[in-house]
Amino acid sequence: MTGESKEFVIKRVFDAPRELVWRAFTQAEHLKHWWGPKGFKMLTCTMDLRPGGVFHYGLLAPNGVEMWGKWTFREIVAPEYFTTVFGFSDKDGGLSRHPFAPEWPAEMLGSHAFEAQGNKTLLTTRATAFNATEDERKVFEAGFGSMEQGFSGTWDQLAAYLATIK
């Protein structure tokens, strides 16, 4: 393993109070309605929001491929932020590689910060390759454009969902 990767950052203001955005982002009953890239269907998700706890989910891609993910929480300061080690997983929660890019890092370190802005919320998401080889870091950094597109679509779904639960 060599060096640190560049940081991917994406920000978005949501038209909802911070506590509502926090709940939508940290409770399985909410996540199942919006989490994942546009066009993907949530198959299942479990949430154990505590340091060492896990968010494990399964998605069905439009092409019929199942994709699984897992976050392990490191630090949580509700409703301000949380940090995770995250990556792709198998159905049982075991670490696996990206189903469409096997050279992608197995793990990433991420954070989500929720900043109150009056009755709105600024969400800042950050991610770096974690425990990655130099080649994996390069692949991760080359993927920032597709990550921005994926997160933007996911945040569009979150915004639409938040409008239904105000």
C-alpha positions as CSV (number, residue, x, y, z in Angstrom):
1,M,0.0,0.0,0.0
2,T,1.4,3.4,-0.9
3,G,0.4,7.0,-0.1
4,E,-3.1,8.5,0.2
5,S,-5.6,9.0,-2.5
6,K,-7.0,12.4,-3.5
7,E,-10.3,13.1,-1.9
8,F,-13.6,13.0,-3.7
9,V,-16.0,15.6,-2.5
10,I,-19.6,16.3,-3.4
11,K,-22.0,18.9,-1.8
12,R,-25.7,19.4,-2.1
13,V,-28.2,21.6,-0.3
14,F,-31.5,19.9,0.5
15,D,-34.8,21.7,1.2
16,A,-35.4,20.0,4.5
17,P,-34.2,20.5,8.1
18,R,-31.0,18.8,9.2
19,E,-32.8,16.4,11.6
20,L,-35.1,15.1,8.8
21,V,-32.2,14.7,6.3
22,W,-30.2,12.8,9.1
23,R,-33.1,10.4,9.7
24,A,-33.7,9.8,6.0
25,F,-29.9,9.0,5.7
26,T,-29.6,6.8,8.9
27,Q,-32.7,4.8,9.2
28,A,-33.4,1.7,7.0
29,E,-37.1,2.4,6.7
30,H,-36.2,5.7,4.9
31,L,-33.1,4.5,3.0
32,K,-35.0,1.8,1.2
33,H,-37.0,4.5,-0.6
34,W,-34.1,6.4,-2.1
35,W,-30.6,4.9,-1.7
36,G,-28.8,3.9,-4.8
37,P,-28.1,5.1,-8.3
38,K,-31.1,6.1,-10.5
39,G,-32.7,3.1,-12.1
40,F,-31.6,0.7,-9.3
41,K,-34.0,-1.1,-7.0
42,M,-33.3,-1.6,-3.3
43,L,-33.6,-5.3,-2.6
44,T,-32.9,-5.2,1.1
45,C,-31.1,-3.1,3.7
46,T,-30.2,-3.3,7.4
47,M,-28.9,-0.5,9.6
48,D,-27.0,-0.7,12.9
49,L,-26.1,3.0,13.5
50,R,-23.3,2.8,16.1
51,P,-19.5,2.7,16.0
52,G,-18.7,-0.8,14.6
53,G,-22.2,-1.2,13.3
54,V,-23.1,-1.9,9.7
55,F,-25.3,-0.6,6.9
56,H,-25.7,-3.5,4.5
57,Y,-27.8,-3.3,1.4
58,G,-28.5,-5.0,-1.9
59,L,-29.5,-3.3,-5.1
60,L,-30.8,-4.6,-8.4
61,A,-29.2,-2.9,-11.4
62,P,-31.4,-2.2,-14.5
63,N,-29.5,-5.0,-16.3
64,G,-30.6,-7.5,-13.7
65,V,-27.2,-7.7,-11.9
66,E,-27.3,-7.6,-8.1
67,M,-24.9,-5.2,-6.4
68,W,-24.2,-5.3,-2.6
69,G,-22.6,-2.7,-0.4
70,K,-21.5,-2.4,3.2
71,W,-20.6,0.5,5.4
72,T,-19.0,0.0,8.8
73,F,-19.5,3.0,11.0
74,R,-16.4,4.5,12.7
75,E,-17.6,7.7,14.3
76,I,-21.1,9.1,14.7
77,V,-22.0,12.6,16.0
78,A,-25.8,12.8,15.4
79,P,-27.1,14.8,13.6
80,E,-23.8,16.4,12.5
81,Y,-21.8,13.7,10.7
82,F,-20.7,10.1,10.5
83,T,-17.6,8.4,9.1
84,T,-17.5,4.9,7.6
85,V,-15.2,2.4,5.9
86,F,-17.3,1.3,3.0
87,G,-17.1,-0.9,-0.1
88,F,-18.8,-3.5,-2.1
89,S,-19.9,-6.8,-0.4
90,D,-21.5,-10.1,-1.1
91,K,-25.0,-11.0,-0.1
92,D,-23.7,-12.1,3.3
93,G,-21.8,-8.9,4.0
94,G,-18.3,-10.2,3.1
95,L,-15.9,-7.9,1.4
96,S,-15.9,-8.1,-2.4
97,R,-14.9,-6.2,-5.4
98,H,-16.9,-3.7,-7.5
99,P,-19.1,-5.8,-9.8
100,F,-18.3,-3.7,-12.9
101,A,-14.7,-2.6,-12.0
102,P,-12.6,-5.3,-10.2
103,E,-9.6,-3.0,-10.1
104,W,-11.6,-0.5,-7.9
105,P,-10.3,-0.3,-4.3
106,A,-11.9,-2.9,-2.0
107,E,-12.4,-0.2,0.8
108,M,-12.9,3.5,0.9
109,L,-13.0,5.9,3.9
110,G,-16.0,8.2,3.8
111,S,-17.8,10.9,5.7
112,H,-21.2,12.5,5.4
113,A,-21.6,15.9,7.2
114,F,-25.0,17.5,7.7
115,E,-24.9,21.3,8.2
116,A,-28.0,23.2,9.1
117,Q,-28.6,26.2,6.9
118,G,-31.8,27.7,8.3
119,N,-34.5,25.2,7.3
120,K,-32.3,23.6,4.7
121,T,-29.3,21.2,5.0
122,L,-26.0,21.2,3.3
123,L,-24.8,17.6,2.9
124,T,-21.1,17.2,2.2
125,T,-19.9,13.7,1.2
126,R,-16.2,12.9,1.1
127,A,-14.4,9.7,0.2
128,T,-10.8,8.5,-0.3
129,A,-9.4,5.1,-1.3
130,F,-8.5,3.2,1.9
131,N,-5.9,0.5,2.3
132,A,-5.4,0.7,-1.5
133,T,-2.5,0.0,-3.8
134,E,-1.2,2.7,-6.0
135,D,-3.0,1.2,-9.0
136,E,-6.3,1.1,-7.1
137,R,-5.9,4.7,-6.0
138,K,-5.4,5.7,-9.6
139,V,-8.5,3.9,-10.7
140,F,-10.5,5.5,-7.8
141,E,-9.3,9.0,-8.7
142,A,-10.0,8.4,-12.4
143,G,-13.6,7.5,-11.4
144,F,-14.4,10.8,-9.8
145,G,-16.6,11.9,-12.8
146,S,-18.7,8.7,-12.6
147,M,-18.9,9.0,-8.8
148,E,-20.2,12.6,-9.2
149,Q,-22.8,11.4,-11.6
150,G,-23.9,8.5,-9.4
151,F,-24.1,10.5,-6.2
152,S,-25.9,13.3,-8.1
153,G,-28.6,10.9,-9.2
154,T,-28.8,9.4,-5.7
155,W,-29.1,12.9,-4.2
156,D,-31.9,13.7,-6.7
157,Q,-33.8,10.6,-5.3
158,L,-33.1,11.8,-1.7
159,A,-34.4,15.3,-2.5
160,A,-37.6,13.8,-4.1
161,Y,-38.1,11.5,-1.1
162,L,-37.6,14.3,1.4
163,A,-40.4,16.3,-0.3
164,T,-42.8,13.4,0.4
165,I,-42.0,13.1,4.2
166,K,-41.9,16.8,5.3
